[in-house]
Amino acid sequence: MVRRASFCILLVVIGLGACVPRYSERVVFPLEMRDLSDERTGVAAHNECCTDPMSYVPDTAHLDHTPIRRIRVNFHFMYDEAGRYNIPREDAEAFAMSLYWACNERLADLQAPFLPVGNNFGKTPSRYRLVLTGNGTPGDKGIYYHYDDELYYFVAQGKDRNNYRREVITKYAVSSDTVLNIFLMPHHPDSVASDTYRSAIGGIALGKHTKVAGKLTAGEQGWQYQSTTNHEVGHILGLQHTWAYNDGCDDTPRHPNCWNRNSGGACDSLASNNMMDYNAWQSALSPCQVGLIHRNLAREHMSIRSLLIPNWCRRDTNKTIVITDSVVWYGAKDLESDIVIEDGGSLRIMCRVSMPRAASIRVRPGGKLFLDKARLHNACGDYWRGIITEKLGRREGQVFKNGEVLVEDVSLTVAAD
């Protein structure tokens, strides 16, 4: 009786096993993809969207699809040779840290723009931050102090104007190819003494560096210089003033550049709070402005791209992008993780996408991937594992292509770090 029962159980197990669908997976290359080139796909003929700033506006429903870009910065305090005319040395580091944290707090919580009047943009996430970066030697915090009678000061107007001059950058910049150097410079004491000179907080962007100026006297706090610093960094990232001319964005109309809403005239309704204008808030960016920044940072040959910490080189298994609905990526991306397209999910890629080392795009049974004149690669001179479709029974993940599609830097044997 015991043997018969065991035999019956074995038959049941074998019978159940015979009904389990068979699972398999395979790597897919462009020649194996279903070609949609001759079908109506409803996309632009040459994917002009890849250069449109609006294609790079972070999708608030899928913020993880726009990884936060981290920009290396350092700070330089300029003194005369006697150590005068700037934040006292013993308070300087605290001042720099206050400024640093204030800049990132603002970038983490941009406000809705006042203009255009009646807009419903809401808050657009910036998705970029500053990272204080030393030169790599032990104890280097990325905060420097220089004593130079000839180069310590900032003059914004008059015959001795030097705000556009780059000598201080040439002489004192640290890691200038990969770090945005911020020079904190006092107005010249002779200029401050003049009744006609404006010694307010100000600055200027010079290539991949900036000068930020003010009285910089004892008792001032770093956060007071946040607006100007973020404004100048905005210039370095490709933004312009919005009030006087076309800045490349349709959602930043020209306006009278009012300081606040109590300045009289049209200011009651046309005051701006945009970071790139001169106003009492400087707390907002429009969707297009944020998109413009991310477009510039995604361009492989833009010089400012070297300022970024290349988080897209190493795969982060905690940041896997999971697609469960219908998603279109109109702009280029540098990703930090795998992509998984679940059953019922659909992803259309229309531009360049960089995948980190050993990452993959996995299309589950019932998932769909569309490559529209897209380029998939690794932007770090390394390898990724390519597109993998899963099959369960008769259901398999599907991959389609439209036009020329490039799948580069694939290695089936690349090991994860």
C-alpha positions as CSV (number, residue, x, y, z in Angstrom):
1,M,0.0,0.0,0.0
2,V,2.8,2.4,0.8
3,R,4.5,1.7,-2.5
4,R,1.3,2.3,-4.5
5,A,0.6,5.6,-2.8
6,S,4.1,6.8,-3.5
7,F,3.7,5.8,-7.2
8,C,0.4,7.7,-7.5
9,I,2.0,10.8,-6.0
10,L,4.9,10.6,-8.5
11,L,2.4,10.3,-11.4
12,V,0.6,13.4,-10.2
13,V,3.8,15.4,-9.9
14,I,5.0,14.3,-13.3
15,G,1.6,15.2,-14.8
16,L,1.6,18.7,-13.2
17,G,5.2,19.3,-14.4
18,A,4.2,18.5,-18.0
19,C,1.8,21.4,-17.9
20,V,4.3,24.1,-16.8
21,P,5.1,26.4,-19.8
22,R,8.8,26.3,-20.8
23,Y,10.9,29.4,-20.1
24,S,13.8,30.7,-22.2
25,E,15.6,34.0,-22.9
26,R,17.8,35.3,-25.7
27,V,19.8,38.4,-26.6
28,V,18.3,40.3,-29.6
29,F,20.2,42.4,-32.1
30,P,18.8,44.8,-34.8
31,L,18.7,42.2,-37.6
32,E,16.3,40.1,-35.6
33,M,13.9,42.9,-34.7
34,R,10.6,43.4,-36.4
35,D,11.1,46.2,-38.8
36,L,8.4,49.0,-38.7
37,S,10.1,51.3,-41.1
38,D,7.4,51.0,-43.7
39,E,4.5,51.3,-41.2
40,R,3.0,54.5,-39.9
41,T,4.5,55.2,-36.5
42,G,3.5,58.8,-35.9
43,V,7.0,60.0,-35.2
44,A,9.1,62.8,-36.8
45,A,11.0,61.7,-39.9
46,H,14.5,62.4,-38.4
47,N,13.7,62.5,-34.7
48,E,14.0,66.2,-34.3
49,C,12.8,65.6,-30.8
50,C,16.4,64.6,-29.8
51,T,17.4,68.3,-29.9
52,D,14.2,69.8,-28.5
53,P,14.6,71.0,-24.9
54,M,11.1,69.9,-24.2
55,S,12.1,66.3,-24.8
56,Y,14.3,66.5,-21.7
57,V,11.8,67.8,-19.2
58,P,11.7,65.3,-16.3
59,D,8.5,63.3,-16.3
60,T,7.0,63.7,-12.8
61,A,5.2,60.4,-13.2
62,H,8.5,58.6,-13.7
63,L,11.2,60.7,-12.1
64,D,13.6,57.8,-11.9
65,H,13.7,57.9,-15.7
66,T,15.8,61.2,-15.3
67,P,18.7,60.3,-13.0
68,I,19.9,63.2,-10.9
69,R,23.0,64.8,-12.5
70,R,25.7,65.7,-10.0
71,I,28.0,68.7,-10.9
72,R,31.4,68.9,-9.2
73,V,32.1,72.3,-7.7
74,N,34.7,73.8,-5.4
75,F,35.1,77.2,-3.7
76,H,37.9,79.7,-3.6
77,F,38.1,82.6,-1.1
78,M,40.2,85.5,-2.4
79,Y,42.1,87.7,0.1
80,D,44.6,90.4,-0.2
81,E,48.1,89.4,1.0
82,A,47.3,90.7,4.5
83,G,44.3,88.4,4.6
84,R,41.7,91.1,4.5
85,Y,38.5,91.9,2.6
86,N,36.7,88.6,2.7
87,I,35.0,86.3,5.1
88,P,37.4,85.8,8.1
89,R,39.4,82.7,7.5
90,E,38.1,81.0,10.6
91,D,34.5,81.4,9.4
92,A,35.1,80.7,5.7
93,E,34.5,77.0,5.7
94,A,31.2,77.4,7.5
95,F,30.3,80.1,5.0
96,A,31.1,77.8,2.1
97,M,29.1,74.9,3.5
98,S,26.1,77.2,4.2
99,L,26.2,78.4,0.5
100,Y,26.7,74.9,-0.8
101,W,23.7,73.4,1.2
102,A,21.5,76.5,0.3
103,C,22.2,76.0,-3.4
104,N,21.2,72.4,-3.3
105,E,18.1,73.0,-1.1
106,R,16.8,75.5,-3.7
107,L,17.6,73.0,-6.6
108,A,15.7,70.3,-4.7
109,D,12.6,72.4,-4.4
110,L,12.2,74.8,-7.3
111,Q,9.0,76.8,-7.1
112,A,6.3,77.2,-9.8
113,P,7.1,80.2,-12.1
114,F,5.1,83.3,-11.9
115,L,5.4,83.8,-15.7
116,P,3.8,83.4,-18.2
117,V,0.7,84.9,-16.4
118,G,-1.9,82.2,-15.8
119,N,0.4,79.2,-16.5
120,N,-0.2,75.9,-14.8
121,F,3.3,74.5,-15.0
122,G,3.6,73.7,-11.3
123,K,7.0,72.9,-9.9
124,T,9.5,71.4,-12.4
125,P,12.1,69.1,-10.7
126,S,15.6,70.3,-11.5
127,R,17.1,66.8,-11.3
128,Y,20.6,68.2,-10.8
129,R,22.7,69.0,-7.8
130,L,26.1,70.4,-6.9
131,V,28.7,68.1,-5.3
132,L,31.6,69.7,-3.3
133,T,34.7,68.1,-4.7
134,G,38.4,68.2,-3.6
135,N,41.4,67.4,-5.7
136,G,41.7,63.8,-4.4
137,T,44.5,64.4,-1.9
138,P,43.8,63.5,1.7
139,G,42.2,66.3,3.6
140,D,41.3,68.3,0.5
141,K,37.6,69.5,1.0
142,G,37.3,71.5,-2.2
143,I,37.6,74.8,-0.3
144,Y,40.7,76.9,-1.0
145,Y,42.2,80.2,0.2
146,H,44.4,82.5,-1.8
147,Y,46.3,85.7,-0.9
148,D,47.0,88.0,-3.9
149,D,47.1,91.8,-3.9
150,E,46.6,91.9,-7.7
151,L,43.8,89.3,-8.2
152,Y,41.8,89.2,-5.0
153,Y,39.1,91.8,-5.9
154,F,36.1,92.1,-8.2
155,V,35.2,95.4,-10.0
156,A,31.9,95.3,-12.0
157,Q,32.0,98.8,-13.5
158,G,34.2,101.8,-14.3
159,K,37.7,102.0,-15.9
160,D,39.2,99.4,-13.6
161,R,36.5,96.8,-14.4
162,N,37.9,93.3,-14.2
163,N,34.8,91.0,-13.9
164,Y,35.4,89.6,-17.3
165,R,39.1,89.0,-16.8
166,R,40.3,85.4,-16.3
167,E,43.7,85.7,-14.7
168,V,42.4,84.6,-11.3
169,I,41.0,81.5,-12.9
170,T,44.1,80.7,-14.8
171,K,46.3,81.1,-11.7
172,Y,44.2,79.4,-9.0
173,A,41.6,77.1,-10.6
174,V,41.8,73.5,-9.3
175,S,40.9,70.5,-11.5
176,S,39.5,73.0,-14.0
177,D,38.6,70.3,-16.6
178,T,36.3,68.4,-14.4
179,V,35.3,70.8,-11.5
180,L,33.3,74.0,-11.7
181,N,35.4,76.5,-9.8
182,I,33.5,79.2,-7.8
183,F,35.6,82.2,-6.9
184,L,34.3,84.2,-3.9
185,M,35.7,87.7,-4.4
186,P,35.1,91.0,-2.5
187,H,34.5,94.2,-4.3
188,H,37.6,96.4,-4.2
189,P,37.5,98.6,-1.1
190,D,38.1,101.7,-3.2
191,S,35.0,100.8,-5.3
192,V,32.9,100.2,-2.2
193,A,33.9,103.6,-0.9
194,S,32.5,105.3,-4.0
195,D,28.9,106.6,-3.9
196,T,28.3,105.6,-7.5
197,Y,29.5,102.0,-7.3
198,R,27.0,99.2,-6.6
199,S,28.6,96.7,-4.2
200,A,25.7,94.4,-4.1
201,I,26.0,90.6,-4.5
202,G,26.7,89.8,-8.1
203,G,28.6,87.5,-10.3
204,I,29.7,86.4,-13.8
205,A,30.0,83.1,-15.6
206,L,33.2,82.5,-17.5
207,G,33.3,79.2,-19.4
208,K,33.1,76.4,-16.8
209,H,34.0,78.8,-13.9
210,T,32.3,81.6,-12.1
211,K,33.1,84.6,-10.0
212,V,30.6,85.5,-7.2
213,A,31.2,88.9,-5.6
214,G,29.8,90.8,-2.6
215,K,31.0,92.7,0.4
216,L,31.9,89.4,2.0
217,T,32.3,90.8,5.4
218,A,32.2,89.2,8.9
219,G,28.7,88.2,9.9
220,E,27.4,87.5,6.4
221,Q,26.0,84.1,5.8
222,G,26.7,81.8,2.8
223,W,23.0,81.2,2.1
224,Q,22.7,84.9,1.2
225,Y,24.8,84.2,-1.9
226,Q,22.7,81.2,-3.0
227,S,20.6,83.0,-5.6
228,T,23.5,84.5,-7.4
229,T,25.5,81.3,-7.4
230,N,22.7,79.2,-8.8
231,H,22.1,81.9,-11.4
232,E,25.7,81.9,-12.6
233,V,25.8,78.1,-12.6
234,G,22.6,78.3,-14.7
235,H,24.5,80.3,-17.3
236,I,27.3,77.7,-17.3
237,L,24.7,75.0,-18.0
238,G,23.4,77.0,-21.0
239,L,20.6,79.2,-19.6
240,Q,20.3,82.9,-20.5
241,H,18.5,85.9,-19.0
242,T,14.8,85.8,-20.0
243,W,13.6,89.4,-19.8
244,A,15.1,91.1,-22.8
245,Y,15.4,88.7,-25.7
246,N,14.7,85.2,-26.9
247,D,16.4,82.7,-24.6
248,G,15.4,79.6,-26.6
249,C,12.4,78.8,-24.5
250,D,8.8,79.6,-25.5
251,D,7.7,79.4,-21.8
252,T,9.9,82.3,-20.6
253,P,8.3,85.4,-22.0
254,R,10.0,88.8,-22.1
255,H,9.1,91.0,-19.1
256,P,10.1,94.3,-17.4
257,N,12.6,92.5,-15.1
258,C,10.9,93.9,-11.9
259,W,12.7,93.3,-8.6
260,N,9.4,92.4,-6.9
261,R,5.6,92.9,-7.2
262,N,5.8,96.2,-5.4
263,S,8.0,98.0,-7.9
264,G,5.2,99.8,-9.6
265,G,3.8,99.9,-13.1
266,A,3.3,96.5,-14.7
267,C,5.2,94.8,-11.9
268,D,2.1,93.8,-10.0
269,S,1.4,91.2,-12.6
270,L,4.6,90.8,-14.6
271,A,7.2,90.3,-11.8
272,S,9.2,87.2,-12.4
273,N,10.6,84.7,-9.8
274,N,12.8,83.0,-12.4
275,M,16.3,82.0,-11.3
276,M,17.7,83.5,-14.5
277,D,16.2,87.0,-13.9
278,Y,17.1,89.7,-11.4
279,N,14.4,89.5,-8.7
280,A,13.8,89.1,-5.0
281,W,13.0,85.3,-5.4
282,Q,15.1,83.6,-8.1
283,S,13.4,80.4,-7.0
284,A,11.9,78.9,-10.3
285,L,12.9,77.5,-13.6
286,S,10.4,76.8,-16.4
287,P,10.0,73.3,-17.9
288,C,11.9,74.3,-21.0
289,Q,14.8,75.7,-19.0
290,V,15.2,72.5,-17.0
291,G,14.9,70.6,-20.3
292,L,17.6,72.7,-21.9
293,I,20.0,72.0,-19.0
294,H,19.5,68.2,-19.3
295,R,19.7,68.3,-23.1
296,N,23.1,70.1,-22.8
297,L,24.4,67.7,-20.2
298,A,23.3,64.7,-22.4
299,R,25.3,65.9,-25.4
300,E,28.4,63.7,-25.6
301,H,30.7,66.4,-26.9
302,M,29.5,69.4,-24.7
303,S,32.4,70.7,-22.6
304,I,30.2,71.1,-19.5
305,R,29.6,67.3,-19.6
306,S,33.0,66.8,-18.1
307,L,31.8,68.6,-14.9
308,L,29.4,65.7,-14.2
309,I,30.2,62.8,-11.9
310,P,29.7,59.9,-14.4
311,N,27.2,57.9,-12.3
312,W,26.1,56.2,-15.5
313,C,29.2,54.1,-15.8
314,R,28.4,51.7,-12.9
315,R,25.2,49.7,-12.6
316,D,23.2,50.3,-9.5
317,T,20.9,47.3,-8.8
318,N,18.8,49.5,-6.5
319,K,17.7,51.8,-9.3
320,T,16.3,49.3,-11.8
321,I,13.8,51.1,-14.1
322,V,10.6,49.0,-14.3
323,I,8.2,49.8,-17.2
324,T,4.6,48.8,-16.5
325,D,2.7,51.3,-18.6
326,S,3.3,53.0,-22.0
327,V,6.4,55.3,-21.9
328,V,8.2,57.3,-24.6
329,W,11.7,58.6,-24.2
330,Y,12.0,61.6,-26.6
331,G,15.4,62.7,-25.4
332,A,18.8,61.1,-24.8
333,K,19.6,59.5,-21.5
334,D,22.6,58.2,-19.5
335,L,21.1,55.6,-17.2
336,E,22.5,54.1,-14.0
337,S,20.7,50.8,-14.0
338,D,18.9,47.9,-15.8
339,I,15.6,48.4,-17.6
340,V,12.8,45.8,-17.2
341,I,9.7,46.0,-19.4
342,E,6.9,44.0,-17.7
343,D,3.9,42.3,-19.2
344,G,1.7,45.1,-20.6
345,G,4.5,47.6,-20.5
346,S,5.7,49.5,-23.6
347,L,8.9,51.6,-24.0
348,R,9.7,53.6,-27.1
349,I,13.3,54.9,-27.3
350,M,13.9,57.7,-29.9
351,C,17.4,58.9,-29.2
352,R,20.7,57.9,-27.6
353,V,20.6,55.8,-24.4
354,S,23.7,54.8,-22.5
355,M,23.5,51.7,-20.4
356,P,26.0,51.1,-17.5
357,R,28.5,48.3,-17.4
358,A,26.9,44.8,-17.3
359,A,23.3,46.3,-17.4
360,S,20.6,44.9,-19.7
361,I,17.2,45.8,-21.2
362,R,15.0,42.9,-20.3
363,V,11.6,42.5,-22.1
364,R,9.3,40.2,-20.2
365,P,6.6,38.1,-22.0
366,G,3.9,40.5,-23.0
367,G,6.3,43.5,-22.9
368,K,7.2,45.6,-25.9
369,L,10.3,47.7,-26.8
370,F,10.3,50.1,-29.7
371,L,13.6,51.5,-31.0
372,D,12.9,54.5,-33.2
373,K,16.2,55.5,-34.9
374,A,17.7,54.9,-31.5
375,R,21.3,54.3,-30.4
376,L,22.0,52.1,-27.4
377,H,25.5,52.0,-26.1
378,N,27.9,52.4,-23.1
379,A,29.2,56.0,-22.9
380,C,32.1,54.9,-20.7
381,G,34.1,52.9,-23.1
382,D,32.8,49.7,-21.5
383,Y,30.3,46.9,-22.2
384,W,26.7,46.1,-21.4
385,R,24.7,42.9,-21.8
386,G,22.3,44.1,-24.5
387,I,18.6,43.5,-25.1
388,I,17.2,40.3,-23.6
389,T,13.8,38.9,-24.5
390,E,12.1,36.4,-22.2
391,K,9.8,33.7,-23.5
392,L,7.3,31.7,-21.5
393,G,5.4,29.1,-23.4
394,R,4.2,30.9,-26.6
395,R,4.4,34.4,-25.1
396,E,7.6,36.3,-25.7
397,G,8.8,39.9,-25.2
398,Q,8.8,41.8,-28.4
399,V,11.3,44.2,-29.9
400,F,10.6,46.5,-32.9
401,K,12.7,48.9,-34.8
402,N,12.0,51.9,-37.0
403,G,14.8,53.2,-39.3
404,E,18.4,52.7,-38.5
405,V,19.0,51.4,-35.0
406,L,22.4,51.0,-33.4
407,V,23.1,48.6,-30.6
408,E,26.7,49.0,-29.6
409,D,29.2,47.8,-26.9
410,V,27.4,44.6,-26.2
411,S,29.3,41.7,-24.5
412,L,27.5,38.5,-23.5
413,T,30.3,37.7,-21.0
414,V,30.8,41.1,-19.3
415,A,30.9,40.6,-15.5
416,A,29.1,42.8,-13.0
417,D,31.3,44.8,-10.7
